């Protein structure tokens, strides 16, 4: 914010240097509908910068290559957040065998 109280637009380069808080892989292709959105394909990896709760907004902010922008959080799945059921089922339970 400058001294007149106006919000200054953050330059793209500044956003690129924001540390990512999570990594996600794309499960649904998304094409940007606005200049501040990301376009990605299934299987792409996105670095998540900002993850507001889903109740607040369905949009997260992230980096994909040299682009920084918003994307629908239901198009990606966080890596290492939850173990897929197929993996859980194959893990032997303690006390059996």
C-alpha positions in Angstrom: 0.0 0.0 0.0 1.4 3.4 -0.9 1.1 6.5 1.2 -2.2 7.5 -0.5 -3.8 4.3 0.6 -4.1 2.9 -2.8 -3.2 -0.8 -3.3 -0.3 -1.3 -5.7 -0.4 -4.3 -8.0 2.2 -6.8 -7.0 4.6 -7.4 -9.9 4.8 -10.9 -11.4 8.5 -11.2 -10.4 7.7 -10.6 -6.7 5.1 -13.3 -6.8 7.5 -15.8 -8.3 9.7 -15.4 -5.2 6.9 -16.2 -2.8 7.7 -19.6 -1.2 5.3 -22.3 -2.0 3.5 -23.9 1.0 2.5 -27.1 -0.8 2.8 -29.0 -4.0 -0.2 -30.3 -5.9 -0.7 -32.4 -9.0 -3.4 -31.5 -11.5 -6.3 -34.0 -11.7 -8.6 -31.8 -13.9 -7.4 -29.7 -16.8 -8.1 -26.0 -16.4 -7.9 -23.2 -18.9 -7.6 -19.7 -17.5 -10.7 -17.5 -17.9 -8.9 -14.3 -16.8 -5.4 -12.8 -16.9 -4.8 -13.7 -13.2 -5.6 -17.4 -13.6 -3.4 -20.4 -14.4 -3.8 -22.8 -17.3 -2.7 -26.4 -16.7 -3.1 -29.9 -17.9 -3.8 -33.2 -16.0 -0.5 -34.4 -14.6 1.1 -31.0 -14.2 2.6 -30.0 -10.9 1.6 -26.7 -9.4 3.3 -25.0 -6.4 0.6 -23.7 -4.1 1.3 -20.3 -2.6 -2.0 -19.5 -1.0 -4.6 -22.0 0.2 -7.7 -20.2 1.7 -10.2 -22.5 3.3 -12.7 -24.0 0.8 -15.5 -22.3 2.7 -14.1 -18.9 1.9 -13.2 -19.4 -1.7 -12.8 -22.3 -4.1 -9.7 -20.6 -5.5 -6.1 -21.1 -4.6 -3.1 -19.2 -5.8 0.0 -21.0 -7.2 2.9 -21.1 -9.5 3.0 -23.2 -12.7 6.3 -22.7 -14.5 6.9 -18.9 -14.6 3.2 -18.1 -14.3 1.6 -17.1 -11.0 -2.2 -17.1 -10.7 -5.4 -18.4 -9.3 -7.0 -21.8 -10.0 -9.9 -23.8 -8.8 -8.7 -26.0 -5.9 -10.9 -28.9 -7.0 -8.7 -29.2 -10.1 -5.7 -30.3 -8.1 -4.8 -32.8 -5.4 -2.2 -31.9 -2.8 0.8 -34.2 -2.8 1.5 -35.9 0.5 -1.6 -34.6 2.2 -3.7 -37.8 2.0 -2.7 -41.3 1.2 -4.8 -42.8 -1.6 -7.1 -45.7 -0.4 -5.3 -48.1 -2.6 -2.1 -47.4 -0.7 -3.7 -47.6 2.7 -5.3 -51.0 2.0 -1.9 -52.5 1.0 -0.2 -51.5 4.3 -0.2 -54.4 6.7 -2.0 -53.7 9.9 0.0 -54.1 13.1 -0.7 -57.3 15.0 -1.7 -59.4 11.9 0.5 -62.0 10.2 
